[in-house]
Amino acid sequence: MQKRFMTRVVVLGAVAALSLSACATNGGGPGGEAGSTDLTVSSDLPLQGASASQSESTNNLIALYLEQIGNKAGKYNITFKTYDDSTAAKGAWDDAACAKNATDHVANTSEVAVMGTFNSGCAKIEVPTLNQDSSGPMLMVSHANTNPGLTKKWETGEPDKYYPTGTRNYARVITTDDNQGLGASQFAFNDLKVKKAFVLNDNQTYGIGVANAFRDAAKKLGIEIVGEQAWDAKQPNYTALYQSVKASGADLVYLGGIYDNNGGQLIKDKVAVLGPNDGKVKLFAPDGFTGYPDMLKLPESDGLYLTFAGLTYDELAKKGGEGVKLIDAYKQKYGKNPEGSYPLYGVAAVQVILAAIEKSDGTRKGVTEAVLSGDGITIPADQSVTGKEIRIDPATGDTTALDLTVEIVKGGKETFFKSQTLQPL
């Protein structure tokens, strides 16, 4: 998603200092020299603002997983380093922070791969810099980026403009917004019996992409799009906006964007003007609104439908396996589940990276080639923390799993409604 999210108390110093290793890092040359066995894998997430809690959970879950496997990938010793791509002033991911992180990743000579980013817009800033590293394109594997343009034709120049060397260095373990929008529209049409939809977006990379995907698929299904508009995150209220929605006759409002961008006020004003979310006019949002405790505290969020581009903990628990064991260990250590559904996919992304490291010669170039050339990387279902096979298509970097979960907010919780494997129209 951009992915992608409340003010929370986060022990930033502890998170920033998080480092796990069987021994000290001494990668030698840029991207590690062939033969060096001490390598660094990083995460690149927003550790401040609304997404902080989910990012902290992701880092903690990755650290716990690495500890369980002895901080090893084959013969290599793995150090885990965290980067913050947000700022306190913005309270969310920041262009300048993402740009700086990209150069810092390249400058860290022992670092061979990045887990992240959370937000697609940040990835679009970082990937080209990682791609042009002189020691070979540096791998990034995301657990949460859903904007299609990073891997397939979407907007003008995409995806080629993110890979100036002509060699791809980006992959992800969840499906993309063209598929998320498709699944959401199918649910709206088949399950909610929607006839007319009003589509909003937050005027950001992720929000515009997922809103357009929902709109296009909805039209093909026969849902009439009675309005489209970007919301201004700085507005004190959206009463006038929802009066326009009311006049349009829409029976569903789709919020293409992230909760960070004044989502709480959007939800409150929707209910104030158009009534309960499970009433005449439904409220529907993508994964950019999932994983926010502050949102769930709002009485007005009750009845809000959500999609998540993967499977939730509840569904994964039914499959058993490594993911359930890891979540149980996390709960034992921290006294609660990780925030949101993305942390476990963060571990899945790390599994892909570790498999690539084990298959490689320990250099950045070798790690990237292990994922994006030849047979690529496949994590079998019995080893994957998701309980399902994770296969990365080496030609694109996309996962072959097209899973989508629909949730509904009930009683202050994101509650499972249904899951589906997507079938393109």
C-alpha positions in Angstrom: 0.0 0.0 0.0 1.3 2.4 0.4 0.5 1.5 1.8 0.1 2.0 3.6 -1.5 5.4 8.6 -2.5 8.5 15.6 -0.1 9.6 17.8 1.6 6.8 19.7 4.4 6.5 22.2 7.2 4.7 20.4 10.6 3.9 21.9 12.4 5.3 18.9 15.8 5.0 20.4 15.4 1.4 21.1 13.9 0.7 17.7 16.6 2.7 15.9 19.3 0.8 17.7 17.8 -2.6 17.0 20.5 -4.9 15.8 20.8 -8.6 15.9 23.8 -10.6 14.8 25.7 -13.7 15.5 28.9 -11.7 15.2 30.2 -8.2 14.2 29.5 -6.9 10.7 32.5 -6.5 8.4 31.2 -6.7 4.9 34.5 -5.6 3.3 33.6 -3.7 0.2 30.3 -2.1 -1.0 27.5 -4.7 -0.8 29.8 -7.2 0.9 32.7 -8.9 -0.8 32.2 -12.4 -2.1 33.4 -14.7 0.7 32.4 -12.4 3.5 29.9 -14.1 5.8 28.7 -11.1 7.9 25.9 -9.2 6.1 23.2 -6.7 7.1 19.5 -6.8 6.2 17.6 -3.6 6.9 14.0 -2.4 7.2 12.8 0.9 6.0 9.5 2.0 7.7 7.7 5.1 9.1 8.6 5.0 12.8 6.8 8.2 13.7 3.1 9.3 13.3 0.1 7.2 12.6 2.0 4.2 11.2 4.5 4.0 14.0 2.8 1.3 16.0 2.4 -1.0 13.0 6.0 -0.4 12.0 7.3 -1.1 15.5 5.4 -4.4 15.4 6.9 -5.2 12.1 10.5 -4.6 13.3 9.9 -6.5 16.5 8.4 -9.5 14.7 11.3 -9.6 12.2 13.8 -9.4 15.1 12.1 -12.2 16.9 12.0 -14.4 13.8 15.7 -13.8 13.1 16.5 -14.6 16.8 14.6 -17.9 16.4 16.6 -18.9 13.4 19.9 -17.9 14.9 20.4 -14.8 12.8 21.6 -17.0 9.9 20.9 -17.5 6.2 22.9 -20.5 5.1 26.5 -19.8 6.0 25.8 -16.0 6.4 25.5 -14.2 9.7 22.7 -11.6 9.6 22.5 -8.3 11.3 19.2 -6.5 11.3 19.2 -2.7 11.0 16.2 -0.4 11.1 15.7 2.9 9.2 13.0 5.5 9.8 11.5 7.1 6.6 9.2 9.5 8.5 9.6 12.8 10.3 8.0 14.0 13.5 6.9 17.2 11.8 5.0 15.4 9.1 3.9 12.4 11.2 4.2 10.1 8.2 6.7 9.1 5.5 8.6 11.9 4.0 10.2 12.4 0.6 13.4 13.8 1.9 13.7 11.1 4.6 13.2 8.4 1.9 15.8 9.9 -0.4 18.3 10.1 2.5 17.6 6.5 3.5 18.3 5.3 0.0 21.8 6.9 0.0 22.4 5.5 3.5 21.5 2.0 2.4 24.0 2.2 -0.4 26.7 3.7 1.9 26.3 0.9 4.5 28.9 -1.4 3.0 27.7 -4.6 4.7 24.0 -4.1 3.8 22.8 -6.3 1.0 18.9 -5.9 1.0 16.1 -3.7 2.3 12.8 -5.0 3.7 10.3 -2.2 2.9 9.0 0.3 2.2 5.6 0.6 3.8 4.4 3.3 1.4 4.6 3.0 -2.3 5.5 6.6 -2.8 8.6 6.2 -0.7 9.6 3.1 -2.6 9.4 5.0 -5.9 11.9 7.5 -4.5 14.3 4.8 -3.1 14.3 2.1 -5.7 16.1 4.1 -8.5 18.9 5.0 -6.1 19.3 1.4 -5.0 19.2 0.4 -8.6 22.2 2.5 -9.6 24.5 1.3 -6.8 28.0 0.8 -8.3 28.4 -2.7 -6.7 25.2 -3.9 -8.4 21.5 -3.2 -8.0 20.5 -3.5 -4.3 17.4 -5.6 -3.5 14.3 -4.2 -1.9 11.4 -6.6 -1.0 8.2 -4.9 0.2 5.6 -6.3 2.5 3.1 -3.5 1.9 3.6 -1.6 -1.3 0.5 -2.2 -3.5 0.9 0.5 -6.2 1.1 -1.4 -9.5 3.5 1.0 -11.2 6.5 -0.3 -9.3 6.4 -3.5 -11.3 4.0 -3.1 -14.2 2.7 -0.5 -16.7 0.5 1.9 -14.8 1.3 5.6 -15.1 3.4 7.1 -17.9 7.0 5.7 -17.8 6.2 3.0 -15.2 7.8 0.8 -14.2 10.9 1.3 -16.4 11.8 4.7 -14.9 12.5 3.1 -11.5 15.1 0.9 -13.0 17.6 3.2 -14.8 20.2 0.4 -15.2 17.6 -1.8 -17.0 17.9 -4.4 -14.3 15.2 -4.9 -11.8 15.9 -4.9 -8.0 12.4 -4.7 -6.5 10.0 -7.4 -5.4 6.9 -7.7 -3.1 5.1 -10.4 -1.2 1.5 -9.0 -1.5 -0.6 -8.3 -4.5 -1.2 -5.0 -6.2 -3.9 -2.3 -6.2 -5.2 -3.3 -9.6 -6.1 -6.6 -8.0 -7.2 -5.0 -4.7 -9.5 -2.6 -6.5 -10.9 -5.4 -8.6 -11.6 -7.5 -5.5 -13.2 -4.6 -3.7 -15.5 -3.8 -6.7 -16.5 -7.5 -7.0 -17.4 -7.5 -3.3 -19.3 -4.3 -3.6 -21.3 -5.6 -6.6 -21.9 -9.2 -5.5 -22.1 -9.0 -1.7 -23.3 -5.4 -1.0 -25.4 -5.1 -4.1 -24.1 -1.6 -4.8 -25.6 0.3 -7.8 -23.9 3.7 -7.5 -20.5 4.6 -6.0 -18.8 7.8 -5.2 -15.0 7.4 -5.3 -12.7 9.6 -3.2 -8.9 9.7 -3.1 -6.3 11.4 -0.9 -4.4 12.8 -3.9 -1.3 10.6 -3.2 0.4 7.9 -5.1 -1.3 5.0 -3.4 -4.7 6.6 -2.9 -5.1 7.6 -6.6 -3.9 4.2 -7.8 -6.3 2.1 -5.7 -9.2 4.5 -6.2 -8.7 4.3 -10.0 -8.5 0.6 -9.9 -11.7 0.3 -7.9 -13.5 2.8 -10.3 -12.4 1.0 -13.5 -13.4 -2.5 -12.2 -16.6 -1.2 -10.8 -17.6 0.3 -14.2 -17.0 -3.0 -15.9 -19.3 -4.8 -13.4 -22.0 -2.3 -14.0 -21.7 0.0 -10.9 -22.4 3.6 -11.9 -19.7 6.0 -10.7 -21.7 9.0 -9.7 -18.7 11.1 -8.5 -15.0 11.3 -8.1 -13.0 13.7 -6.0 -9.8 14.2 -4.0 -10.2 15.1 -0.4 -7.9 17.7 1.2 -6.3 16.3 4.3 -6.0 19.8 5.8 -9.8 20.4 5.8 -11.4 20.8 9.3 -14.5 18.9 8.1 -16.1 17.3 5.0 -19.7 18.2 5.5 -19.9 19.9 2.1 -18.3 16.9 0.4 -20.8 14.5 1.8 -23.7 16.7 0.9 -22.5 16.3 -2.7 -22.3 12.6 -2.2 -25.9 12.6 -0.8 -27.1 14.6 -3.8 -25.5 12.1 -6.2 -27.6 9.2 -4.9 -24.6 7.0 -4.2 -25.1 3.9 -2.0 -21.4 3.5 -1.4 -18.5 5.8 -0.7 -15.0 4.4 -1.5 -12.1 6.0 0.4 -9.0 5.5 -1.8 -6.1 6.6 0.5 -4.6 6.2 3.9 -6.0 6.9 7.3 -3.0 9.2 8.0 -4.6 11.8 5.8 -7.4 13.0 8.1 -9.2 9.7 7.8 -10.8 10.1 11.2 -12.6 13.2 10.2 -13.7 11.7 7.0 -15.3 8.8 8.9 -16.9 11.0 11.4 -18.4 13.3 8.8 -19.6 10.5 6.6 -21.7 9.1 9.5 -22.9 12.6 10.5 -24.2 13.4 7.0 -25.0 10.0 5.4 -25.8 7.8 8.4 -24.3 4.5 9.7 -21.9 2.6 7.6 -24.1 -0.5 7.5 -27.1 1.6 6.5 -28.3 3.0 3.2 -24.9 4.4 2.2 -22.0 2.0 2.9 -18.4 3.1 3.6 -15.6 1.1 2.1 -11.8 1.6 2.3 -8.6 -0.3 1.2 -5.7 -1.5 3.3 -4.6 2.1 3.8 -7.2 2.2 6.6 -6.2 -1.1 8.2 -4.1 -1.5 11.4 -5.0 1.8 13.1 -6.1 1.4 16.8 -7.1 5.1 16.8 -9.6 4.5 14.0 -11.1 1.5 15.8 -11.7 3.7 18.8 -14.1 5.9 16.8 -17.7 4.8 17.3 -18.3 6.1 13.7 -16.0 3.5 12.3 -18.5 0.7 13.1 -19.7 -1.0 10.0 -16.8 0.2 7.8 -15.8 -2.4 5.2 -12.0 -2.8 4.6 -9.9 -4.8 2.2 -6.4 -6.1 2.9 -4.1 -7.4 0.1 -3.3 -10.7 1.7 -4.7 -12.9 4.5 -5.3 -11.8 8.1 -4.0 -13.5 11.2 -7.3 -15.2 11.8 -7.2 -16.8 8.4 -3.5 -17.7 8.7 -4.1 -19.2 12.1 -6.5 -21.7 10.5 -3.6 -23.0 8.4 -1.3 -23.5 11.3 2.4 -23.7 10.7 5.3 -21.3 11.2 3.3 -18.1 11.2 1.1 -19.2 14.1 4.1 -20.3 16.1 5.8 -16.9 15.5 2.7 -14.9 16.5 2.3 -17.0 19.7 5.9 -16.3 20.6 5.3 -12.6 19.9 2.2 -12.6 22.2 4.2 -14.3 24.9 7.0 -11.7 24.7 4.9 -8.6 24.2 1.6 -9.5 25.7 -0.4 -8.7 22.5 -0.7 -9.4 18.8 1.4 -7.3 16.4 -0.6 -4.2 15.2 -2.3 -4.8 11.9 -1.8 -7.6 9.4 1.3 -6.3 7.6 4.0 -7.3 10.3 3.7 -11.0 9.4 4.1 -10.1 5.7 7.2 -8.2 6.8 8.6 -11.5 8.0 7.6 -13.1 4.7 9.6 -10.5 2.8 12.6 -11.2 5.1 12.2 -14.9 4.3 12.5 -14.1 0.6 15.6 -12.0 1.3 17.2 -14.7 3.5 16.5 -17.4 0.8 18.2 -15.1 -1.7 21.2 -14.5 0.5 21.6 -18.3 1.1 21.4 -18.9 -2.7 23.9 -16.0 -3.5 27.6 -15.3 -3.2 26.8 -12.7 -0.5 27.1 -9.6 -2.7 24.3 -7.2 -3.5 24.4 -8.2 -7.1 24.2 -11.8 -6.2 21.3 -11.4 -3.8 19.3 -9.4 -6.3 19.9 -11.9 -9.1 18.8 -14.7 -6.8 15.3 -13.2 -6.7 15.0 -11.5 -10.1 16.7 -13.9 -12.5 16.5 -17.6 -13.3 13.9 -19.5 -11.3 13.7 -16.7 -8.7 12.7 -17.5 -5.1 9.9 -19.8 -3.8 9.2 -20.3 -0.1 7.2 -23.5 0.3 3.9 -23.4 2.2 5.2 -25.5 5.1 8.1 -23.0 5.6 6.3 -19.7 4.8 5.0 -17.7 7.8 1.9 -17.0 5.8 1.1 -20.7 5.5 0.9 -20.4 1.8 3.6 -20.7 -0.9 5.3 -17.5 -1.6 6.7 -17.3 -5.1 8.2 -14.2 -6.7 8.0 -14.0 -10.5 11.6 -13.2 -11.5 10.4 -11.3 -14.6 8.4 -8.8 -12.6 9.1 -9.0 -8.9 5.4 -9.6 -8.1 4.1 -12.4 -6.0 2.0 -15.0 -7.8 -0.5 -15.2 -4.8 -3.6 -13.1 -5.5 -5.2 -13.1 -2.0 -7.6 -10.6 -0.7 -9.4 -10.3 2.6 -12.5 -8.3 3.3 -13.1 -7.1 6.9 -15.8 -5.2 8.7 -15.2 -3.0 11.8 -17.4 -4.2 14.6 -17.1 -3.4 18.3 -13.8 -1.6 17.9 -12.2 -4.5 16.1 -11.3 -5.3 12.5 -13.4 -8.5 12.0 -12.9 -11.0 9.3 -15.8 -11.1 6.7 -14.4 -13.2 3.8 -11.3 -14.0 1.9 -11.0 -14.7 -1.8 -8.5 -15.6 -4.5 -8.9 -13.0 -7.2 -9.9 -13.8 -10.7 -9.3 -11.0 -13.3 -12.3 -9.8 -15.2 
